[in-house]
Each structure stands twice: as C-alpha cells, then as structure tokens.
C-alpha cells in the first residue's frame, strides 16, 4: 500500500503484475487488472476523504445498531 500525499491517492497492490486495463468501480475507485482480467491493484482518489467518510459511516451504523 502506498499513499501519494500530494495527490491524495491511495494505491493498494493486491498481487504483482503489469497493469493491462482498469475498471471504474465508483467515481473515486479504480480496479487495476492484468492481461487475464485479474485484479492486481486498487486506486482510490481523494483517499483521505473517502476513508474518513467510510469509517464514519461504519462507526455511526454500529452505534445506531446498539440502540
């Protein structure tokens, strides 16, 4: 995993390999694929905001389910 702070991009390597294509999962998340169409990485744009929002949603849901 590597975070490029200046661009706020988080790159997660799933397995080594040469990227042959990409698939947009959501507006800020791209799956990186090898020539066989296997997932080799994930790129998250605006990573700080995305991760903060995802964590907040998860925590809020957990807290609300306790009531």
N, C-alpha and C positions, 0 to 999 in steps of 0.2 A: 504494500500500500504506500502511495506517495501523494503528498499534498503539495500542490503548486500554489503557494500563498498569494503571489502577485495576481494570479488569475482566478484564485479561489476554485481550483479544480482538484477533485479527489480522484485518483486513478487506482483502481484495485485490480491486481493481477490474479486471475483465477488459475491459470496454467500458462506455462511458457509457450510461445509460438508467435508466428508472424501474423499480424492483422491483415485480413483479406477483405473484410467488409464490416459494416456496422448496421445496427438496427436501433432506431429510436424507441425507447421504452416509454418515456414521458418527455415533456419539454426539456427537462434538465438532465435526463439519464440516458446514456447510450451504451448498448451492449456491443462489445468488440468480438468479432468472430474470425476464426481461421478459415482456411480454404475448404474445410469439411463442414463448415457451418457450426462448429462447436464454439461455445463461449470460452473466450480466453481472458476477457477483462471487462471491467465496467468503469465508465467515466461519469462522474457527477459534477455538473456545472453549478456554480453558486453553492458550493458544498456546505459552507458554514450555515447558511440559512436553511438549506434542505435538511441537514442533520438536526439542527436545533428544532425545527418545526416537527420533524418526525418523532424526536424524543419527547417533546412537549405533548403531542397528541397521545403517545403511548402512556405517558405518566398520567395525564388527565383521564384517559379511559380507565386506567387501573384504579385511580382514586374514586371515580364515579361508580365503578362496579362494586366498591366496598360499602356504599351507602344503601 
